[in-house]
Amino acid sequence: MTTFRFWAACLVAVVVLIESTTAHMALLYPMPRGGIRDKKQYDAEVHAFVNFNKHRTMPCNGYNKMGPVTKLKAGQTLNVRFWGPALKGSNLDHLPAKPTGSKQINQARHGGGFCEFSLSYDGGKTFHKIGQYTKSCPDFYYEWPVKIPANVPSCNTPGKCLFVWSWTAVNVPQFYINCADVTIAGVKGGKLPSKSIQVVDIPNHKQKVTAQGDGYDEKMGKGPIKNEVNDNMSGKFQK
């Protein structure tokens, strides 16, 4: 290979790597390990998919140290939000203004997919599903209501209590996961939901799994489907 071809190949590889690490989304609220406000762990791979490289592993995408802690309580409605690299420098305390014209922020949401939300009381060894949204999730122009079950037990063990978002992407078999450290003020004798989450496209799990999207590619979608909001609020997925 000539010197020119060698460096050209290197340049292509770098471009692919940059695009791969900037072309996805992550949890924003509650703030996950490695998230934009996790000053100790934040890096450019918080929105990468599991197995993007040797560092991006289960159960928390390779972020094994505690991040910011969010206080939750049983029965609370949590308005989940998402983040992407295009929001750097934005006021993250507020949703971005919805676009009025054809020009939009490139979210890299890839047309949505299948989002699940769960709790873990053992640092990600097991997941207890509490909610889901399909087709248009994720999308950082919206809040995504998820209800913490009213009958869950308390959880106050540092590093063990997690709120987890996972995403099965559209078209490309990629699985994403972020963990937010939390404390949960629950009820005495409480019970966790028995159903777990879908884990796919990583070793020892089902392969080549994709989800149905909404067809809006990187642009703002239609947001949470009303029926699914109602299902989340009624605890339909908390079995």
Secondary structure as GFF3:
##gff-version 3
##sequence-region A 1 239
A	DSSP	alpha_helix	3	22	.	.	.	ID=ss1
A	DSSP	beta_strand	26	29	.	.	.	ID=ss2
A	DSSP	beta_strand	69	73	.	.	.	ID=ss3
A	DSSP	beta_strand	77	83	.	.	.	ID=ss4
A	DSSP	three_ten_helix	85	87	.	.	.	ID=ss5
A	DSSP	beta_strand	113	120	.	.	.	ID=ss6
A	DSSP	beta_strand	128	133	.	.	.	ID=ss7
A	DSSP	beta_strand	144	147	.	.	.	ID=ss8
A	DSSP	beta_strand	162	169	.	.	.	ID=ss9
A	DSSP	beta_strand	175	185	.	.	.	ID=ss10
A	DSSP	alpha_helix	226	234	.	.	.	ID=ss11
###
